[in-house]
Amino acid sequence: MNETIPELVDRFVQGDQAAFAVLLERFRRKVYSLAYQVLRNHLDADEVVQETFVRIYKRRKELANVKYFSTFLLRIAMNYSIDLLRKRKGHSQMAQDSSSLPGEVQLQLSRKVSTPSEDYANKALMEEIQRALETLPPKQKLTAILHDIEGYSKPEIAEFFKCPEATVRSNLHIARNKLRKILRRRLGKGK
């Protein structure tokens, strides 16, 4: 049974636990990926997934008035991720978990490579992209992640940030230009 997201949300709002389980299954990876992009820590990203779905469950009656379920869900995940990041920075615990963990979630920005040297170059590029993303202001960084990595549309991102779509386009344009400059400089390809 391939129900649409609005149909599942309607059933969930009415108390259908099976619909909640399907929503959790469909969106768990997106929430995890977004949380990991912000926190760069697997344990924290797992915590964000759990807390996000607990909060969705508690706020299920609000979903009847939500235009985009995924935006509502990701706003909750993003707010909790930012809270964890602030708490971590506030306690001066910026340790990140090892990037050598098996099964690590990587950015899905490039195609699968076939040789060890290509694999090494790809990993180095991905690390540079992540470092470059970290230098952006929060809204530009999140706009780039949501649009270019997670695949959300500009209207969905505008709903997420509660701002005009023109602001999203502007943030995305600025973020891409900054990333381009940073990556050119870091990768030695001039200005």
Contacts in CASP RR format, 6 or more apart in sequence:
PFRMAT RR
TARGET T0000
AUTHOR 0000-0000-0000
METHOD contacts of the structure
MODEL  1
MNETIPELVDRFVQGDQAAFAVLLERFRRKVYSLAYQVLRNHLDADEVVQ
ETFVRIYKRRKELANVKYFSTFLLRIAMNYSIDLLRKRKGHSQMAQDSSS
LPGEVQLQLSRKVSTPSEDYANKALMEEIQRALETLPPKQKLTAILHDIE
GYSKPEIAEFFKCPEATVRSNLHIARNKLRKILRRRLGKGK
3 11 0 8 1.000
3 19 0 8 1.000
3 22 0 8 1.000
5 23 0 8 1.000
5 26 0 8 1.000
5 69 0 8 1.000
5 70 0 8 1.000
6 69 0 8 1.000
8 19 0 8 1.000
8 22 0 8 1.000
8 23 0 8 1.000
8 26 0 8 1.000
9 19 0 8 1.000
9 23 0 8 1.000
9 63 0 8 1.000
9 66 0 8 1.000
9 69 0 8 1.000
10 64 0 8 1.000
11 18 0 8 1.000
11 19 0 8 1.000
12 19 0 8 1.000
12 20 0 8 1.000
12 23 0 8 1.000
12 60 0 8 1.000
12 63 0 8 1.000
13 60 0 8 1.000
13 61 0 8 1.000
13 63 0 8 1.000
13 64 0 8 1.000
15 60 0 8 1.000
20 57 0 8 1.000
20 60 0 8 1.000
23 56 0 8 1.000
23 69 0 8 1.000
24 53 0 8 1.000
27 70 0 8 1.000
27 73 0 8 1.000
28 49 0 8 1.000
28 53 0 8 1.000
30 70 0 8 1.000
30 73 0 8 1.000
30 74 0 8 1.000
30 150 0 8 1.000
31 48 0 8 1.000
31 49 0 8 1.000
31 52 0 8 1.000
31 53 0 8 1.000
31 73 0 8 1.000
31 74 0 8 1.000
31 77 0 8 1.000
32 45 0 8 1.000
32 46 0 8 1.000
32 48 0 8 1.000
32 49 0 8 1.000
32 105 0 8 1.000
33 105 0 8 1.000
33 149 0 8 1.000
33 150 0 8 1.000
34 74 0 8 1.000
34 77 0 8 1.000
34 78 0 8 1.000
34 81 0 8 1.000
34 145 0 8 1.000
34 146 0 8 1.000
34 150 0 8 1.000
35 44 0 8 1.000
35 45 0 8 1.000
35 48 0 8 1.000
35 49 0 8 1.000
35 52 0 8 1.000
35 77 0 8 1.000
35 80 0 8 1.000
35 81 0 8 1.000
36 42 0 8 1.000
36 45 0 8 1.000
36 105 0 8 1.000
37 107 0 8 1.000
37 133 0 8 1.000
37 145 0 8 1.000
37 149 0 8 1.000
38 78 0 8 1.000
38 81 0 8 1.000
38 82 0 8 1.000
38 85 0 8 1.000
38 142 0 8 1.000
38 145 0 8 1.000
39 45 0 8 1.000
39 48 0 8 1.000
39 81 0 8 1.000
39 84 0 8 1.000
39 85 0 8 1.000
39 88 0 8 1.000
40 96 0 8 1.000
40 97 0 8 1.000
40 130 0 8 1.000
41 96 0 8 1.000
41 97 0 8 1.000
42 97 0 8 1.000
42 101 0 8 1.000
42 104 0 8 1.000
42 105 0 8 1.000
43 97 0 8 1.000
44 81 0 8 1.000
44 84 0 8 1.000
44 88 0 8 1.000
45 105 0 8 1.000
47 84 0 8 1.000
48 77 0 8 1.000
48 80 0 8 1.000
48 81 0 8 1.000
48 84 0 8 1.000
49 77 0 8 1.000
51 80 0 8 1.000
52 73 0 8 1.000
52 76 0 8 1.000
52 77 0 8 1.000
52 80 0 8 1.000
55 76 0 8 1.000
55 80 0 8 1.000
56 63 0 8 1.000
56 72 0 8 1.000
56 73 0 8 1.000
56 76 0 8 1.000
59 76 0 8 1.000
62 72 0 8 1.000
63 69 0 8 1.000
63 72 0 8 1.000
66 72 0 8 1.000
67 159 0 8 1.000
68 156 0 8 1.000
68 159 0 8 1.000
70 152 0 8 1.000
70 156 0 8 1.000
71 152 0 8 1.000
71 156 0 8 1.000
71 157 0 8 1.000
71 159 0 8 1.000
71 160 0 8 1.000
74 146 0 8 1.000
74 150 0 8 1.000
74 152 0 8 1.000
74 160 0 8 1.000
75 160 0 8 1.000
78 142 0 8 1.000
78 160 0 8 1.000
82 138 0 8 1.000
88 94 0 8 1.000
99 127 0 8 1.000
106 126 0 8 1.000
107 126 0 8 1.000
107 129 0 8 1.000
107 130 0 8 1.000
107 149 0 8 1.000
108 149 0 8 1.000
109 126 0 8 1.000
109 129 0 8 1.000
109 148 0 8 1.000
109 149 0 8 1.000
110 122 0 8 1.000
110 125 0 8 1.000
110 126 0 8 1.000
113 119 0 8 1.000
113 121 0 8 1.000
113 122 0 8 1.000
125 187 0 8 1.000
128 183 0 8 1.000
128 186 0 8 1.000
128 187 0 8 1.000
129 179 0 8 1.000
129 183 0 8 1.000
131 186 0 8 1.000
132 178 0 8 1.000
132 179 0 8 1.000
132 182 0 8 1.000
132 183 0 8 1.000
132 186 0 8 1.000
133 141 0 8 1.000
133 144 0 8 1.000
133 145 0 8 1.000
133 179 0 8 1.000
134 141 0 8 1.000
135 178 0 8 1.000
135 182 0 8 1.000
136 144 0 8 1.000
136 175 0 8 1.000
136 178 0 8 1.000
136 179 0 8 1.000
139 161 0 8 1.000
139 171 0 8 1.000
140 171 0 8 1.000
140 172 0 8 1.000
140 174 0 8 1.000
140 175 0 8 1.000
140 178 0 8 1.000
141 175 0 8 1.000
142 161 0 8 1.000
143 157 0 8 1.000
143 161 0 8 1.000
143 168 0 8 1.000
143 171 0 8 1.000
143 172 0 8 1.000
143 175 0 8 1.000
144 172 0 8 1.000
144 175 0 8 1.000
144 176 0 8 1.000
144 179 0 8 1.000
146 152 0 8 1.000
146 156 0 8 1.000
146 157 0 8 1.000
146 160 0 8 1.000
147 153 0 8 1.000
147 154 0 8 1.000
147 157 0 8 1.000
147 168 0 8 1.000
147 172 0 8 1.000
148 172 0 8 1.000
148 176 0 8 1.000
152 160 0 8 1.000
154 165 0 8 1.000
154 168 0 8 1.000
154 169 0 8 1.000
154 172 0 8 1.000
155 165 0 8 1.000
157 168 0 8 1.000
158 164 0 8 1.000
158 165 0 8 1.000
158 167 0 8 1.000
158 168 0 8 1.000
161 167 0 8 1.000
161 168 0 8 1.000
181 191 0 8 1.000
183 189 0 8 1.000
184 190 0 8 1.000
184 191 0 8 1.000
185 191 0 8 1.000
END
